[in-house]
């Protein structure tokens, strides 16, 4: 497994996602927002930054609104807690839209640990917002289904669930709003099963499997999402570790860890996605070496694995 992309691979990528080398610095706003465009399901830019002396990979992930899983997978070989000063860190702010998505509503891809909020505007621009999330730990994975947003609450009181009290009997029965409240300042409660999308007082848990089934967001992201989402909005919970998308007459493959071991034949899933690409782009030249590499390395960084056959 390589620590960084080869020059050849970067040259292939830059046709779609401009490679930017910049000093590390915090983002001014939360969320990545994109206008949806016809004939494209891949958005964003791949960046490289120079790590500063006191930064961890988690610091960099939070600065660029990525989850811990994304920054670590994209930078194998770099110590996530003590990267060397000046280390070149890949910042994978490139997103392939999930196959199972909604024209209007929220999609949470558990395998990717990422939320997408789609809004289709009549007579205006359709767009999507996206941010990283923390998801359920082993044994507490959110049930795959379609829910609705039942209610919205600012400064929620956390009523500690029995399952959590069983694990830690020292906890209080409830926690009032404030810095000790693990729900953060906002929560969007689901229509059933006691799930919700909320903030967190533990930002290191975003991009990890740490919750009891709820979806955790950085404080900045839930603050941005909360006013956008209305009661009754659909929430689709999916599990797609392999995503295939298209843009600029190329077919792109993005692979994350299949931590639930749900996929028996990854290559078959990829080829099915490429078949969908062909319906949009036309006949394709397929690079099987890149496909096998993406499946093996699972960096979460999209690679162009097929392109339009002009012959």
C-alpha positions as CSV (number, residue, x, y, z in Angstrom):
1,X,0.0,0.0,0.0
2,X,1.3,3.4,-1.0
3,X,1.4,6.4,1.4
4,X,0.7,8.8,-1.4
5,X,-0.5,8.7,-5.0
6,X,2.1,8.4,-7.7
7,X,2.6,11.4,-10.0
8,X,0.9,9.5,-12.8
9,X,-2.2,8.9,-10.8
10,X,-2.3,12.5,-9.7
11,X,-2.1,13.7,-13.3
12,X,-5.1,11.5,-14.1
13,X,-7.1,12.9,-11.2
14,X,-6.4,16.5,-11.9
15,X,-8.5,16.5,-15.0
16,X,-11.5,16.6,-12.7
17,X,-10.4,17.5,-9.3
18,X,-7.7,20.2,-9.2
19,X,-4.9,19.3,-7.0
20,X,-4.1,22.1,-4.6
21,X,-1.0,22.3,-2.4
22,X,-1.6,24.9,0.4
23,X,-0.7,25.5,4.0
24,X,-3.1,24.0,6.5
25,X,-5.7,26.4,7.8
26,X,-9.2,26.2,9.2
27,X,-12.3,26.4,7.0
28,X,-14.3,29.6,7.5
29,X,-17.7,27.8,7.3
30,X,-19.1,24.3,7.9
31,X,-20.5,22.0,5.2
32,X,-19.5,21.5,1.6
33,X,-22.2,22.7,-0.7
34,X,-22.5,22.0,-4.5
35,X,-24.9,22.8,-7.3
36,X,-26.1,19.6,-8.9
37,X,-25.2,19.4,-12.6
38,X,-26.6,17.3,-15.4
39,X,-24.3,14.4,-16.4
40,X,-22.1,14.5,-13.3
41,X,-22.2,12.7,-10.0
42,X,-18.7,13.5,-8.8
43,X,-17.9,16.8,-7.0
44,X,-15.2,18.6,-5.2
45,X,-11.4,19.0,-5.2
46,X,-8.5,16.9,-4.0
47,X,-6.1,18.9,-1.9
48,X,-2.7,18.4,-0.4
49,X,-1.6,20.5,2.6
50,X,1.5,20.8,4.7
51,X,0.9,19.7,8.3
52,X,1.7,22.3,11.0
53,X,3.8,21.4,14.0
54,X,0.9,21.0,16.5
55,X,-1.7,19.5,14.1
56,X,-3.1,16.0,14.3
57,X,-4.9,14.4,11.3
58,X,-8.1,14.9,13.3
59,X,-7.4,18.6,13.5
60,X,-6.9,18.7,9.7
61,X,-10.1,16.6,9.1
62,X,-12.2,19.0,11.2
63,X,-10.7,22.0,9.5
64,X,-11.9,20.7,6.1
65,X,-15.1,19.1,7.3
66,X,-13.9,15.5,6.9
67,X,-14.3,12.6,9.3
68,X,-11.5,10.8,11.0
69,X,-12.1,7.7,8.8
70,X,-11.6,9.7,5.6
71,X,-8.4,11.5,6.6
72,X,-6.7,8.4,8.0
73,X,-7.7,6.1,5.0
74,X,-6.4,8.7,2.6
75,X,-3.1,9.0,4.3
76,X,-1.8,5.5,5.2
77,X,1.6,5.5,6.9
78,X,1.1,8.9,8.5
79,X,0.7,8.8,12.3
80,X,-2.8,10.3,12.9
81,X,-1.8,11.8,16.2
82,X,1.8,12.9,15.6
83,X,2.3,13.6,11.9
84,X,5.7,15.1,11.2
85,X,5.8,18.9,10.7
86,X,5.5,19.8,7.1
87,X,4.2,16.4,6.1
88,X,2.2,16.4,2.9
89,X,-1.3,15.4,3.9
90,X,-4.0,14.4,1.3
91,X,-7.3,16.1,2.0
92,X,-9.9,14.1,0.1
93,X,-12.7,16.6,-0.3
94,X,-14.0,14.8,-3.3
95,X,-17.5,13.2,-3.2
96,X,-19.2,10.6,-5.4
97,X,-22.9,10.8,-4.9
98,X,-24.4,7.6,-3.4
99,X,-26.5,5.4,-5.7
100,X,-29.4,5.4,-3.4
101,X,-30.3,9.1,-3.1
102,X,-33.4,11.2,-2.8
103,X,-34.5,14.2,-5.0
104,X,-35.2,16.0,-1.7
105,X,-34.1,14.8,1.7
106,X,-31.2,13.4,3.8
107,X,-29.1,10.4,2.9
108,X,-26.7,9.0,5.4
109,X,-24.2,6.4,4.0
110,X,-23.0,4.5,7.1
111,X,-20.1,2.8,5.3
112,X,-18.8,6.2,4.1
113,X,-19.8,7.9,7.4
114,X,-21.1,10.8,5.5
115,X,-24.4,12.7,5.3
116,X,-25.9,14.2,2.1
117,X,-28.8,16.6,2.1
118,X,-30.5,17.1,-1.3
119,X,-32.7,20.0,-2.2
120,X,-34.4,20.2,-5.6
121,X,-35.7,23.6,-6.5
122,X,-38.4,24.2,-9.0
123,X,-37.2,26.8,-11.4
124,X,-34.0,27.3,-9.4
125,X,-30.8,25.5,-8.7
126,X,-30.8,22.0,-7.2
127,X,-28.0,21.4,-4.8
128,X,-26.7,19.2,-2.0
129,X,-25.0,19.8,1.3
130,X,-22.6,17.1,2.7
131,X,-20.7,16.6,5.9
132,X,-19.0,13.7,7.9
133,X,-20.8,11.8,10.6
134,X,-20.2,9.5,13.5
135,X,-22.2,6.3,13.4
136,X,-23.3,3.3,15.5
137,X,-20.6,1.1,17.0
138,X,-20.5,-2.6,16.5
139,X,-23.8,-4.1,17.5
140,X,-25.6,-0.7,17.4
141,X,-25.6,0.0,13.7
142,X,-28.5,2.2,12.6
143,X,-31.2,0.1,10.9
144,X,-31.2,0.6,7.1
145,X,-34.5,2.2,6.3
146,X,-36.3,5.4,5.3
147,X,-37.4,7.6,8.2
148,X,-38.9,11.0,8.5
149,X,-37.8,13.9,10.8
150,X,-40.4,13.7,13.5
151,X,-39.2,16.8,15.5
152,X,-36.5,19.5,15.8
153,X,-35.2,20.5,19.2
154,X,-32.7,23.2,20.2
155,X,-30.8,22.6,23.5
156,X,-32.2,19.1,24.0
157,X,-32.2,17.2,27.3
158,X,-30.5,13.8,27.0
159,X,-32.6,11.2,28.6
160,X,-30.1,8.4,29.0
161,X,-31.3,5.2,27.2
162,X,-31.5,1.9,29.2
163,X,-28.9,0.3,27.0
164,X,-26.4,3.1,27.8
165,X,-27.2,2.9,31.6
166,X,-26.6,-0.8,31.5
167,X,-23.1,-0.2,30.1
168,X,-22.4,2.7,32.6
169,X,-24.6,2.6,35.7
170,X,-22.8,5.7,37.1
171,X,-24.4,7.9,34.5
172,X,-27.3,10.2,35.6
173,X,-30.8,9.5,34.3
174,X,-30.8,12.7,32.2
175,X,-28.4,15.4,31.2
176,X,-29.4,19.1,30.9
177,X,-28.3,21.3,27.9
178,X,-24.6,22.3,28.2
179,X,-21.1,21.2,27.5
180,X,-21.6,17.8,29.1
181,X,-24.6,16.9,26.9
182,X,-23.6,14.4,24.2
183,X,-26.4,15.6,22.0
184,X,-24.9,19.0,21.5
185,X,-27.1,22.0,20.8
186,X,-29.5,20.6,18.2
187,X,-31.2,17.3,17.4
188,X,-33.4,16.1,14.5
189,X,-35.3,13.1,15.9
190,X,-36.4,10.3,13.6
191,X,-40.0,9.0,13.3
192,X,-39.1,5.7,15.0
193,X,-36.5,3.6,16.8
194,X,-35.2,6.5,19.0
195,X,-32.7,7.5,16.4
196,X,-31.7,11.1,15.6
197,X,-29.2,13.4,13.9
198,X,-27.5,15.6,16.5
199,X,-24.4,17.4,17.5
200,X,-21.7,16.1,19.9
201,X,-19.5,17.3,22.7
202,X,-16.9,14.8,21.4
203,X,-15.8,15.9,17.9
204,X,-13.2,13.1,17.7
205,X,-16.1,10.7,17.3
206,X,-17.1,12.1,13.9
207,X,-15.9,9.6,11.3
208,X,-15.9,6.8,13.8
209,X,-18.2,4.0,14.9
210,X,-18.9,5.2,18.4
211,X,-22.7,5.9,18.9
212,X,-25.6,3.7,20.0
213,X,-27.2,4.2,16.6
214,X,-27.7,8.0,16.4
215,X,-25.9,10.1,13.7
216,X,-23.3,12.5,15.2
217,X,-22.2,15.7,13.5
218,X,-19.7,18.4,14.3
219,X,-21.3,21.3,16.1
220,X,-20.8,23.6,13.2
221,X,-22.4,21.1,10.8
222,X,-25.6,20.5,12.8
223,X,-25.9,24.2,13.4
224,X,-25.9,24.7,9.6
225,X,-28.2,21.7,8.9
226,X,-30.8,22.4,11.6
227,X,-32.5,25.5,10.0
228,X,-32.5,23.9,6.5
229,X,-34.4,20.8,7.4
230,X,-38.1,20.8,8.1
231,X,-40.2,18.4,10.1
232,X,-41.4,15.6,7.8
233,X,-38.1,15.5,5.7
234,X,-37.2,12.0,4.6
235,X,-34.0,10.4,6.0
236,X,-32.7,7.4,4.0
237,X,-30.1,5.3,5.9
238,X,-28.0,3.3,3.5
239,X,-24.8,1.3,3.4
240,X,-22.6,1.8,0.3
241,X,-18.9,1.1,0.8
242,X,-18.4,1.0,-3.0
243,X,-19.6,4.0,-5.1
244,X,-19.3,4.6,-8.8
245,X,-19.9,8.0,-10.4
246,X,-19.2,9.9,-13.6
247,X,-18.0,13.3,-14.7
248,X,-15.9,14.7,-17.6
249,X,-16.5,11.5,-19.7
250,X,-14.8,9.4,-17.0
251,X,-16.1,6.8,-14.6
252,X,-14.9,7.2,-11.1
253,X,-14.6,4.6,-8.3
254,X,-14.6,5.4,-4.6
255,X,-14.1,2.5,-2.1
256,X,-14.4,2.5,1.7
257,X,-14.0,-0.3,4.2
258,X,-16.9,-2.8,4.1
259,X,-16.9,-3.1,7.9
260,X,-20.1,-5.0,7.9
261,X,-18.7,-7.5,5.4
262,X,-21.8,-7.2,3.3
263,X,-20.2,-7.5,-0.1
264,X,-19.2,-10.9,-1.3
265,X,-18.0,-9.8,-4.8
266,X,-16.7,-6.2,-4.9
267,X,-15.7,-6.5,-8.5
268,X,-19.3,-7.4,-9.5
269,X,-20.5,-4.3,-7.7
270,X,-18.0,-2.1,-9.5
271,X,-18.9,-3.5,-12.9
272,X,-22.5,-2.9,-12.2
273,X,-21.7,0.7,-11.5
274,X,-19.6,1.0,-14.6
275,X,-22.6,-0.3,-16.6
276,X,-24.6,2.6,-15.2
277,X,-21.8,4.9,-16.3
278,X,-21.9,3.6,-19.8
279,X,-25.6,4.5,-20.1
280,X,-24.6,8.1,-19.5
281,X,-21.2,8.4,-21.2
282,X,-21.4,5.7,-23.8
283,X,-18.8,2.9,-24.5
284,X,-15.9,2.9,-22.0
285,X,-12.3,1.7,-21.8
286,X,-12.0,0.0,-18.5
287,X,-8.7,0.0,-16.4
288,X,-9.0,-3.2,-14.4
289,X,-5.6,-2.6,-12.7
290,X,-7.0,0.6,-11.1
291,X,-10.2,-1.1,-10.1
292,X,-8.3,-3.9,-8.3
293,X,-6.0,-1.3,-6.6
294,X,-9.0,0.8,-5.4
295,X,-10.7,-2.3,-4.0
296,X,-7.5,-3.4,-2.2
297,X,-6.4,-0.1,-0.8
298,X,-9.9,1.3,0.2
299,X,-8.5,4.9,0.5
300,X,-11.9,6.5,-0.1
301,X,-10.3,8.7,-2.8
302,X,-12.1,8.5,-6.2
303,X,-10.0,7.1,-9.0
304,X,-10.9,7.3,-12.7
305,X,-11.2,3.6,-13.7
306,X,-12.9,4.0,-17.1
307,X,-13.1,6.7,-19.8
308,X,-15.1,7.2,-23.0
309,X,-13.9,5.1,-25.9
310,X,-13.5,7.7,-28.7
311,X,-12.5,5.1,-31.3
